[in-house]
Protein backbone atom coordinates (compact mmCIF):
# COMPACT_ATOMS: atom_id res chain seq x y z
CA UNK A 1 0.00 0.00 0.00
CA UNK A 2 1.43 3.36 -1.03
CA UNK A 3 1.57 5.68 1.94
CA UNK A 4 -1.09 8.39 1.64
CA UNK A 5 -1.41 11.69 3.52
CA UNK A 6 -2.82 11.22 7.01
CA UNK A 7 -5.86 13.13 8.21
CA UNK A 8 -5.24 15.53 11.08
CA UNK A 9 -7.71 15.11 13.91
CA UNK A 10 -9.42 18.40 14.80
CA UNK A 11 -9.02 20.25 18.06
CA UNK A 12 -12.35 21.21 19.62
CA UNK A 13 -11.53 24.84 20.37
CA UNK A 14 -15.18 25.81 20.72
CA UNK A 15 -16.70 23.22 23.06
CA UNK A 16 -19.78 21.68 21.45
CA UNK A 17 -23.07 21.85 23.30
CA UNK A 18 -23.15 22.06 27.05
CA UNK A 19 -19.83 20.94 28.51
CA UNK A 20 -20.03 18.86 31.66
CA UNK A 21 -19.34 20.49 34.99
CA UNK A 22 -16.37 19.07 36.91
CA UNK A 23 -16.92 18.60 40.64
CA UNK A 24 -15.00 17.01 43.53
CA UNK A 25 -18.14 15.55 45.14
CA UNK A 26 -21.73 14.92 44.12
CA UNK A 27 -24.62 16.52 45.98
CA UNK A 28 -27.03 13.66 46.65
CA UNK A 29 -29.72 16.10 47.77
CA UNK A 30 -30.06 17.82 44.39
CA UNK A 31 -33.70 17.43 43.22
CA UNK A 32 -34.16 15.23 40.16
CA UNK A 33 -35.43 18.15 38.06
CA UNK A 34 -32.27 20.16 38.73
CA UNK A 35 -29.83 17.26 38.44
CA UNK A 36 -27.36 17.32 35.54
CA UNK A 37 -24.53 14.98 34.52
CA UNK A 38 -21.24 15.96 36.12
CA UNK A 39 -17.68 14.68 35.95
CA UNK A 40 -16.50 13.55 39.37
CA UNK A 41 -12.81 14.21 40.02
CA UNK A 42 -12.21 13.30 43.67
CA UNK A 43 -9.53 15.15 45.64
CA UNK A 44 -7.40 11.97 45.67
CA UNK A 45 -7.46 11.59 41.86
CA UNK A 46 -4.06 11.83 40.18
CA UNK A 47 -4.03 12.67 36.45
CA UNK A 48 -1.60 10.65 34.38
CA UNK A 49 1.72 11.78 32.96
CA UNK A 50 3.13 10.66 29.61
CA UNK A 51 4.40 8.15 28.70
CA UNK A 52 1.36 6.18 29.85
CA UNK A 53 -0.17 2.78 29.14
CA UNK A 54 -3.91 2.34 29.59
CA UNK A 55 -5.96 -0.87 29.50
CA UNK A 56 -9.59 -0.34 28.49
CA UNK A 57 -11.43 -3.32 29.95
CA UNK A 58 -14.85 -4.63 30.90
CA UNK A 59 -15.75 -8.29 30.76
CA UNK A 60 -19.19 -7.52 29.34
CA UNK A 61 -19.61 -6.83 25.62
CA UNK A 62 -21.38 -3.72 24.42
CA UNK A 63 -20.01 -1.51 27.19
CA UNK A 64 -18.30 0.90 24.78
CA UNK A 65 -14.70 -0.30 25.19
CA UNK A 66 -13.66 0.04 21.56
CA UNK A 67 -15.47 3.36 21.12
CA UNK A 68 -13.78 4.67 24.26
CA UNK A 69 -10.34 3.51 23.11
CA UNK A 70 -10.73 5.09 19.67
CA UNK A 71 -12.17 8.38 20.91
CA UNK A 72 -9.60 8.83 23.69
CA UNK A 73 -6.84 8.03 21.20
CA UNK A 74 -8.22 10.63 18.80
CA UNK A 75 -8.50 13.24 21.56
CA UNK A 76 -4.93 12.71 22.73
CA UNK A 77 -3.58 12.73 19.18
CA UNK A 78 -5.39 16.04 18.58
CA UNK A 79 -3.70 17.36 21.74
CA UNK A 80 -0.27 16.55 20.32
CA UNK A 81 0.48 13.13 21.78
CA UNK A 82 1.90 10.20 19.80
CA UNK A 83 -0.69 7.48 20.33
CA UNK A 84 -0.73 3.73 19.70
CA UNK A 85 -3.85 1.61 20.06
CA UNK A 86 -3.49 -2.16 20.57
CA UNK A 87 -6.39 -4.38 19.53
CA UNK A 88 -6.50 -7.11 22.18
CA UNK A 89 -10.02 -8.34 21.38
CA UNK A 90 -9.97 -11.51 19.31
CA UNK A 91 -13.74 -11.92 19.26
CA UNK A 92 -14.56 -9.20 16.75
CA UNK A 93 -11.33 -7.27 16.13
CA UNK A 94 -13.66 -4.27 15.79
CA UNK A 95 -10.88 -1.80 16.46
CA UNK A 96 -8.82 -3.16 13.55
CA UNK A 97 -11.84 -2.70 11.27
CA UNK A 98 -12.49 0.83 12.55
CA UNK A 99 -8.87 2.09 12.54
CA UNK A 100 -7.81 0.46 9.29
CA UNK A 101 -4.10 -0.45 9.44
CA UNK A 102 -2.11 0.94 6.50
CA UNK A 103 -0.05 -2.14 5.62
CA UNK A 104 3.02 -1.90 3.38
CA UNK A 105 2.80 -3.22 -0.17
CA UNK A 106 5.36 -5.93 0.53
CA UNK A 107 6.51 -7.98 3.49
CA UNK A 108 4.68 -9.85 6.25
CA UNK A 109 1.62 -8.48 7.99
CA UNK A 110 2.04 -8.92 11.71
CA UNK A 111 -0.56 -8.72 14.47
CA UNK A 112 -0.74 -8.84 18.24
CA UNK A 113 -0.73 -12.64 18.06
CA UNK A 114 2.70 -12.40 16.37
CA UNK A 115 4.01 -10.48 19.40
CA UNK A 116 2.73 -13.10 21.86
CA UNK A 117 4.29 -15.87 19.76
CA UNK A 118 7.68 -14.09 19.60
CA UNK A 119 7.44 -13.80 15.83
CA UNK A 120 8.12 -10.06 15.81
CA UNK A 121 8.61 -7.05 18.04
CA UNK A 122 5.79 -4.75 19.08
CA UNK A 123 7.18 -2.08 16.77
CA UNK A 124 7.08 -4.49 13.81
CA UNK A 125 3.39 -5.20 14.53
CA UNK A 126 2.52 -1.48 14.68
CA UNK A 127 1.09 0.20 11.58
CA UNK A 128 -0.04 3.74 10.78
CA UNK A 129 -3.74 4.55 10.46
CA UNK A 130 -5.28 7.18 8.21
CA UNK A 131 -5.23 9.60 11.13
CA UNK A 132 -2.18 11.63 12.09
CA UNK A 133 -0.74 10.73 15.46
CA UNK A 134 -2.59 7.40 15.80
CA UNK A 135 -0.98 4.01 15.03
CA UNK A 136 -2.49 0.58 15.59
CA UNK A 137 -1.44 -2.98 16.45
CA UNK A 138 -4.13 -5.03 14.68
CA UNK A 139 -5.66 -8.35 15.66
CA UNK A 140 -7.82 -11.02 14.13
CA UNK A 141 -9.52 -14.23 15.11
CA UNK A 142 -6.12 -15.94 15.34
CA UNK A 143 -5.43 -14.07 18.59
CA UNK A 144 -7.55 -16.73 20.32
CA UNK A 145 -4.61 -19.12 19.82
CA UNK A 146 -2.85 -17.31 22.66
CA UNK A 147 -5.62 -18.40 25.04
CA UNK A 148 -5.29 -22.13 24.37
CA UNK A 149 -1.64 -22.46 23.32
CA UNK A 150 -0.51 -20.33 26.30
CA UNK A 151 3.04 -19.53 25.11
CA UNK A 152 5.71 -19.26 27.80
CA UNK A 153 5.59 -15.92 29.57
CA UNK A 154 2.33 -14.87 27.89
CA UNK A 155 1.05 -13.02 30.97
CA UNK A 156 4.01 -10.64 30.74
CA UNK A 157 4.46 -10.66 26.97
CA UNK A 158 3.04 -7.17 26.44
CA UNK A 159 4.83 -5.76 29.48
CA UNK A 160 8.13 -7.21 28.24
CA UNK A 161 7.55 -5.84 24.72
CA UNK A 162 6.91 -2.34 26.08
CA UNK A 163 9.94 -2.56 28.39
CA UNK A 164 12.10 -3.60 25.44
CA UNK A 165 10.95 -0.54 23.48
CA UNK A 166 11.75 1.76 26.39
CA UNK A 167 15.30 0.42 26.74
CA UNK A 168 16.48 2.64 23.91
CA UNK A 169 15.64 5.79 25.86
CA UNK A 170 12.52 7.78 24.95
CA UNK A 171 9.54 5.46 24.28
CA UNK A 172 8.21 5.78 20.72
CA UNK A 173 4.69 6.62 21.96
CA UNK A 174 3.39 9.00 24.59
CA UNK A 175 0.19 6.99 25.03
CA UNK A 176 -0.57 3.31 24.48
CA UNK A 177 -4.19 2.20 24.74
CA UNK A 178 -4.97 -1.52 24.94
CA UNK A 179 -8.54 -2.38 23.91
CA UNK A 180 -9.30 -5.56 25.89
CA UNK A 181 -11.67 -8.40 25.05
CA UNK A 182 -15.05 -8.76 26.82
CA UNK A 183 -13.58 -11.54 28.93
CA UNK A 184 -10.98 -11.93 31.65
CA UNK A 185 -8.75 -14.39 29.82
CA UNK A 186 -4.98 -14.57 29.38
CA UNK A 187 -4.74 -11.71 26.86
CA UNK A 188 -6.72 -9.39 29.14
CA UNK A 189 -4.50 -10.29 32.09
CA UNK A 190 -1.46 -9.54 29.90
CA UNK A 191 -2.98 -6.14 29.07
CA UNK A 192 -3.46 -5.37 32.77
CA UNK A 193 0.06 -6.56 33.58
CA UNK A 194 1.46 -4.13 30.99
CA UNK A 195 -0.58 -1.07 31.99
CA UNK A 196 -0.22 1.85 34.34
CA UNK A 197 -3.97 2.46 34.57
CA UNK A 198 -7.28 0.75 33.91
CA UNK A 199 -10.09 2.64 32.20
CA UNK A 200 -13.45 0.93 32.75
CA UNK A 201 -16.35 1.75 30.42
CA UNK A 202 -19.73 0.75 31.88
CA UNK A 203 -22.92 1.03 29.86
CA UNK A 204 -25.63 2.60 31.98
CA UNK A 205 -27.72 -0.53 32.38
CA UNK A 206 -28.38 -2.97 35.21
CA UNK A 207 -26.55 -5.97 33.75
CA UNK A 208 -23.19 -4.23 33.57
CA UNK A 209 -22.87 -4.02 37.36
CA UNK A 210 -22.92 -7.82 37.68
CA UNK A 211 -19.63 -8.16 35.79
CA UNK A 212 -17.89 -5.48 37.80
CA UNK A 213 -17.29 -7.80 40.74
CA UNK A 214 -15.29 -10.24 38.60
CA UNK A 215 -13.33 -7.43 37.00
CA UNK A 216 -12.63 -5.95 40.42
CA UNK A 217 -11.24 -9.30 41.63
CA UNK A 218 -9.07 -9.67 38.53
CA UNK A 219 -7.61 -6.18 38.90
CA UNK A 220 -6.81 -6.82 42.57
CA UNK A 221 -5.20 -10.16 41.70
CA UNK A 222 -3.01 -8.58 39.00
CA UNK A 223 -2.02 -5.83 41.45
CA UNK A 224 -0.96 -8.38 44.06
CA UNK A 225 0.80 -10.88 41.81
CA UNK A 226 2.01 -9.16 38.64
CA UNK A 227 1.70 -5.37 38.52
CA UNK A 228 1.71 -3.50 41.82
CA UNK A 229 1.60 -0.07 40.17
CA UNK A 230 -1.71 -0.73 38.38
CA UNK A 231 -4.61 1.53 39.37
CA UNK A 232 -8.11 2.32 38.14
CA UNK A 233 -7.83 5.78 36.64
CA UNK A 234 -11.36 6.41 35.42
CA UNK A 235 -14.78 4.87 34.95
CA UNK A 236 -16.68 5.97 31.84
CA UNK A 237 -20.47 5.76 32.09
CA UNK A 238 -21.31 5.18 28.43
CA UNK A 239 -24.70 5.60 26.74
CA UNK A 240 -25.62 7.89 29.63
CA UNK A 241 -29.20 9.10 29.89
CA UNK A 242 -30.73 10.99 32.80
CA UNK A 243 -32.37 8.49 35.15
CA UNK A 244 -32.42 7.51 38.80
CA UNK A 245 -30.51 4.37 37.89
CA UNK A 246 -27.73 6.38 36.22
CA UNK A 247 -27.44 8.40 39.41
CA UNK A 248 -27.32 5.25 41.59
CA UNK A 249 -24.78 3.60 39.29
CA UNK A 250 -22.48 6.61 39.42
CA UNK A 251 -22.68 6.70 43.21
CA UNK A 252 -21.91 2.96 43.45
CA UNK A 253 -18.92 3.21 41.11
CA UNK A 254 -17.50 6.17 43.03
CA UNK A 255 -17.72 4.10 46.23
CA UNK A 256 -15.98 1.11 44.63
CA UNK A 257 -13.19 3.24 43.09
CA UNK A 258 -12.87 6.30 45.37
CA UNK A 259 -9.66 7.55 43.71
CA UNK A 260 -10.94 7.30 40.12
CA UNK A 261 -12.61 9.94 37.98
CA UNK A 262 -16.20 9.05 37.05
CA UNK A 263 -17.15 10.49 33.67
CA UNK A 264 -20.56 10.36 31.95
CA UNK A 265 -20.50 9.86 28.17
CA UNK A 266 -23.94 10.89 26.96
CA UNK A 267 -25.86 8.68 24.53
CA UNK A 268 -25.23 9.72 20.93
CA UNK A 269 -26.45 8.35 17.61
CA UNK A 270 -23.40 9.92 15.98
CA UNK A 271 -21.08 7.77 18.08
CA UNK A 272 -22.85 4.66 16.79
CA UNK A 273 -22.49 5.83 13.17
CA UNK A 274 -18.78 6.70 13.33
CA UNK A 275 -17.39 3.13 13.05
CA UNK A 276 -19.36 2.59 9.83
CA UNK A 277 -17.68 5.68 8.40
CA UNK A 278 -14.30 4.34 9.67
CA UNK A 279 -13.66 7.61 11.48
CA UNK A 280 -13.48 8.64 15.13
CA UNK A 281 -16.60 10.58 16.10
CA UNK A 282 -14.26 13.52 16.68
CA UNK A 283 -13.72 13.66 12.91
CA UNK A 284 -17.12 12.33 11.83
CA UNK A 285 -19.31 14.56 14.02
CA UNK A 286 -17.14 17.06 15.95
CA UNK A 287 -20.19 18.96 17.22
CA UNK A 288 -21.78 15.90 18.83
CA UNK A 289 -22.04 15.49 22.59
CA UNK A 290 -19.98 12.28 22.35
CA UNK A 291 -17.06 14.18 20.79
CA UNK A 292 -17.24 16.79 23.55
CA UNK A 293 -17.61 14.27 26.36
CA UNK A 294 -14.66 12.16 25.24
CA UNK A 295 -12.59 15.31 24.74
CA UNK A 296 -13.28 16.28 28.35
CA UNK A 297 -12.57 12.74 29.53
CA UNK A 298 -9.19 12.73 27.79
CA UNK A 299 -8.24 16.07 29.33
CA UNK A 300 -9.15 14.85 32.81
CA UNK A 301 -7.38 11.48 32.55
CA UNK A 302 -4.23 12.76 30.82
CA UNK A 303 -4.08 16.52 30.24
CA UNK A 304 -3.10 17.39 26.67
CA UNK A 305 0.09 19.20 25.83
CA UNK A 306 -1.83 22.31 24.86
CA UNK A 307 -3.95 22.15 28.03
CA UNK A 308 -1.22 21.27 30.48
C-alpha positions in Angstrom: 0.0 0.0 0.0 1.4 3.4 -1.0 1.6 5.7 1.9 -1.1 8.4 1.6 -1.4 11.7 3.5 -2.8 11.2 7.0 -5.9 13.1 8.2 -5.2 15.5 11.1 -7.7 15.1 13.9 -9.4 18.4 14.8 -9.0 20.2 18.1 -12.3 21.2 19.6 -11.5 24.8 20.4 -15.2 25.8 20.7 -16.7 23.2 23.1 -19.8 21.7 21.5 -23.1 21.9 23.3 -23.1 22.1 27.0 -19.8 20.9 28.5 -20.0 18.9 31.7 -19.3 20.5 35.0 -16.4 19.1 36.9 -16.9 18.6 40.6 -15.0 17.0 43.5 -18.1 15.6 45.1 -21.7 14.9 44.1 -24.6 16.5 46.0 -27.0 13.7 46.6 -29.7 16.1 47.8 -30.1 17.8 44.4 -33.7 17.4 43.2 -34.2 15.2 40.2 -35.4 18.1 38.1 -32.3 20.2 38.7 -29.8 17.3 38.4 -27.4 17.3 35.5 -24.5 15.0 34.5 -21.2 16.0 36.1 -17.7 14.7 36.0 -16.5 13.5 39.4 -12.8 14.2 40.0 -12.2 13.3 43.7 -9.5 15.1 45.6 -7.4 12.0 45.7 -7.5 11.6 41.9 -4.1 11.8 40.2 -4.0 12.7 36.4 -1.6 10.7 34.4 1.7 11.8 33.0 3.1 10.7 29.6 4.4 8.1 28.7 1.4 6.2 29.9 -0.2 2.8 29.1 -3.9 2.3 29.6 -6.0 -0.9 29.5 -9.6 -0.3 28.5 -11.4 -3.3 30.0 -14.9 -4.6 30.9 -15.7 -8.3 30.8 -19.2 -7.5 29.3 -19.6 -6.8 25.6 -21.4 -3.7 24.4 -20.0 -1.5 27.2 -18.3 0.9 24.8 -14.7 -0.3 25.2 -13.7 0.0 21.6 -15.5 3.4 21.1 -13.8 4.7 24.3 -10.3 3.5 23.1 -10.7 5.1 19.7 -12.2 8.4 20.9 -9.6 8.8 23.7 -6.8 8.0 21.2 -8.2 10.6 18.8 -8.5 13.2 21.6 -4.9 12.7 22.7 -3.6 12.7 19.2 -5.4 16.0 18.6 -3.7 17.4 21.7 -0.3 16.5 20.3 0.5 13.1 21.8 1.9 10.2 19.8 -0.7 7.5 20.3 -0.7 3.7 19.7 -3.8 1.6 20.1 -3.5 -2.2 20.6 -6.4 -4.4 19.5 -6.5 -7.1 22.2 -10.0 -8.3 21.4 -10.0 -11.5 19.3 -13.7 -11.9 19.3 -14.6 -9.2 16.8 -11.3 -7.3 16.1 -13.7 -4.3 15.8 -10.9 -1.8 16.5 -8.8 -3.2 13.6 -11.8 -2.7 11.3 -12.5 0.8 12.5 -8.9 2.1 12.5 -7.8 0.5 9.3 -4.1 -0.5 9.4 -2.1 0.9 6.5 -0.1 -2.1 5.6 3.0 -1.9 3.4 2.8 -3.2 -0.2 5.4 -5.9 0.5 6.5 -8.0 3.5 4.7 -9.8 6.3 1.6 -8.5 8.0 2.0 -8.9 11.7 -0.6 -8.7 14.5 -0.7 -8.8 18.2 -0.7 -12.6 18.1 2.7 -12.4 16.4 4.0 -10.5 19.4 2.7 -13.1 21.9 4.3 -15.9 19.8 7.7 -14.1 19.6 7.4 -13.8 15.8 8.1 -10.1 15.8 8.6 -7.1 18.0 5.8 -4.7 19.1 7.2 -2.1 16.8 7.1 -4.5 13.8 3.4 -5.2 14.5 2.5 -1.5 14.7 1.1 0.2 11.6 0.0 3.7 10.8 -3.7 4.5 10.5 -5.3 7.2 8.2 -5.2 9.6 11.1 -2.2 11.6 12.1 -0.7 10.7 15.5 -2.6 7.4 15.8 -1.0 4.0 15.0 -2.5 0.6 15.6 -1.4 -3.0 16.5 -4.1 -5.0 14.7 -5.7 -8.3 15.7 -7.8 -11.0 14.1 -9.5 -14.2 15.1 -6.1 -15.9 15.3 -5.4 -14.1 18.6 -7.5 -16.7 20.3 -4.6 -19.1 19.8 -2.8 -17.3 22.7 -5.6 -18.4 25.0 -5.3 -22.1 24.4 -1.6 -22.5 23.3 -0.5 -20.3 26.3 3.0 -19.5 25.1 5.7 -19.3 27.8 5.6 -15.9 29.6 2.3 -14.9 27.9 1.1 -13.0 31.0 4.0 -10.6 30.7 4.5 -10.7 27.0 3.0 -7.2 26.4 4.8 -5.8 29.5 8.1 -7.2 28.2 7.5 -5.8 24.7 6.9 -2.3 26.1 9.9 -2.6 28.4 12.1 -3.6 25.4 11.0 -0.5 23.5 11.8 1.8 26.4 15.3 0.4 26.7 16.5 2.6 23.9 15.6 5.8 25.9 12.5 7.8 25.0 9.5 5.5 24.3 8.2 5.8 20.7 4.7 6.6 22.0 3.4 9.0 24.6 0.2 7.0 25.0 -0.6 3.3 24.5 -4.2 2.2 24.7 -5.0 -1.5 24.9 -8.5 -2.4 23.9 -9.3 -5.6 25.9 -11.7 -8.4 25.1 -15.0 -8.8 26.8 -13.6 -11.5 28.9 -11.0 -11.9 31.6 -8.7 -14.4 29.8 -5.0 -14.6 29.4 -4.7 -11.7 26.9 -6.7 -9.4 29.1 -4.5 -10.3 32.1 -1.5 -9.5 29.9 -3.0 -6.1 29.1 -3.5 -5.4 32.8 0.1 -6.6 33.6 1.5 -4.1 31.0 -0.6 -1.1 32.0 -0.2 1.9 34.3 -4.0 2.5 34.6 -7.3 0.7 33.9 -10.1 2.6 32.2 -13.5 0.9 32.7 -16.4 1.7 30.4 -19.7 0.7 31.9 -22.9 1.0 29.9 -25.6 2.6 32.0 -27.7 -0.5 32.4 -28.4 -3.0 35.2 -26.6 -6.0 33.8 -23.2 -4.2 33.6 -22.9 -4.0 37.4 -22.9 -7.8 37.7 -19.6 -8.2 35.8 -17.9 -5.5 37.8 -17.3 -7.8 40.7 -15.3 -10.2 38.6 -13.3 -7.4 37.0 -12.6 -5.9 40.4 -11.2 -9.3 41.6 -9.1 -9.7 38.5 -7.6 -6.2 38.9 -6.8 -6.8 42.6 -5.2 -10.2 41.7 -3.0 -8.6 39.0 -2.0 -5.8 41.5 -1.0 -8.4 44.1 0.8 -10.9 41.8 2.0 -9.2 38.6 1.7 -5.4 38.5 1.7 -3.5 41.8 1.6 -0.1 40.2 -1.7 -0.7 38.4 -4.6 1.5 39.4 -8.1 2.3 38.1 -7.8 5.8 36.6 -11.4 6.4 35.4 -14.8 4.9 35.0 -16.7 6.0 31.8 -20.5 5.8 32.1 -21.3 5.2 28.4 -24.7 5.6 26.7 -25.6 7.9 29.6 -29.2 9.1 29.9 -30.7 11.0 32.8 -32.4 8.5 35.2 -32.4 7.5 38.8 -30.5 4.4 37.9 -27.7 6.4 36.2 -27.4 8.4 39.4 -27.3 5.3 41.6 -24.8 3.6 39.3 -22.5 6.6 39.4 -22.7 6.7 43.2 -21.9 3.0 43.5 -18.9 3.2 41.1 -17.5 6.2 43.0 -17.7 4.1 46.2 -16.0 1.1 44.6 -13.2 3.2 43.1 -12.9 6.3 45.4 -9.7 7.5 43.7 -10.9 7.3 40.1 -12.6 9.9 38.0 -16.2 9.0 37.1 -17.2 10.5 33.7 -20.6 10.4 32.0 -20.5 9.9 28.2 -23.9 10.9 27.0 -25.9 8.7 24.5 -25.2 9.7 20.9 -26.5 8.4 17.6 -23.4 9.9 16.0 -21.1 7.8 18.1 -22.9 4.7 16.8 -22.5 5.8 13.2 -18.8 6.7 13.3 -17.4 3.1 13.1 -19.4 2.6 9.8 -17.7 5.7 8.4 -14.3 4.3 9.7 -13.7 7.6 11.5 -13.5 8.6 15.1 -16.6 10.6 16.1 -14.3 13.5 16.7 -13.7 13.7 12.9 -17.1 12.3 11.8 -19.3 14.6 14.0 -17.1 17.1 15.9 -20.2 19.0 17.2 -21.8 15.9 18.8 -22.0 15.5 22.6 -20.0 12.3 22.3 -17.1 14.2 20.8 -17.2 16.8 23.5 -17.6 14.3 26.4 -14.7 12.2 25.2 -12.6 15.3 24.7 -13.3 16.3 28.4 -12.6 12.7 29.5 -9.2 12.7 27.8 -8.2 16.1 29.3 -9.2 14.8 32.8 -7.4 11.5 32.6 -4.2 12.8 30.8 -4.1 16.5 30.2 -3.1 17.4 26.7 0.1 19.2 25.8 -1.8 22.3 24.9 -4.0 22.1 28.0 -1.2 21.3 30.5 
